[in-house]
């Protein structure tokens, strides 16, 4: 928490997390194939960010290396969205969000791998707790195993994306990064869509025009869940600590599951084992940043004492 942050800032942060939790519900409401939903979402988001950057008179040139790197990370977020939305389709919103709740665990593994640092003992312990929660969920929700697996893989991709994105964010404007990442995601999903239907389904590729209702939902995904939410989140990070932001983002599965129960009713009602396993996963997710913060403070005190 920073001194400049106001109560209104924290309310806005929770609103943003609430909006992100609503994305899976929108994906289930849309009747178009999942890949095409992401195709239109990333296209509209890229156009919206381009207009925003043009309005703010920002240069689009971040160098060839920067462009290639952001386009590459964009393919990860595109794949993440396709898998996450598909999980909500083949199972339900609650199952897809339970899988997404493992993103903190995957991040704890991805950071040492990509940043060449040692694995921390407490992170391994947190990971074992997450695995326990997943085991319980799988035991009680075997019929939804495919949806949960897709959600978990989507969380893994999101974790790798966030670790790679953290390094890029130190070099370039965040809005510019997101613009090129949306372009990369759009290009990857477009190529996937072109080859998937003829190769795997044996059908000729065709561009489907969204219905008016689908177009409205996709526009909300692009404008509200992507451009607006991301822009405001970046702006809030100037006044709210990264720890507080990340801790609040962990509420996304909670908000999403509660909204799904309220909107879809019986189709989202799960077994007691599902909620027990999900609770264990979320408990681990919330414990991770708390323990991590205490370990860092302890290390700082030891270093200061040694000086």
Secondary structure as UniProt FT lines:
FT   TURN            3..4
FT   HELIX           7..29
FT   HELIX           34..55
FT   TURN            56..57
FT   HELIX           64..90
FT   HELIX           93..100
FT   TURN            101..102
FT   HELIX           103..115
FT   HELIX           121..140
FT   HELIX           142..144
FT   HELIX           145..169
FT   TURN            170..171
FT   HELIX           174..196
FT   HELIX           197..201
FT   HELIX           212..220
FT   HELIX           221..228
FT   HELIX           229..236
FT   TURN            237..239
FT   HELIX           242..249
FT   TURN            250..251
FT   HELIX           252..264
FT   HELIX           265..268
FT   HELIX           272..306
//
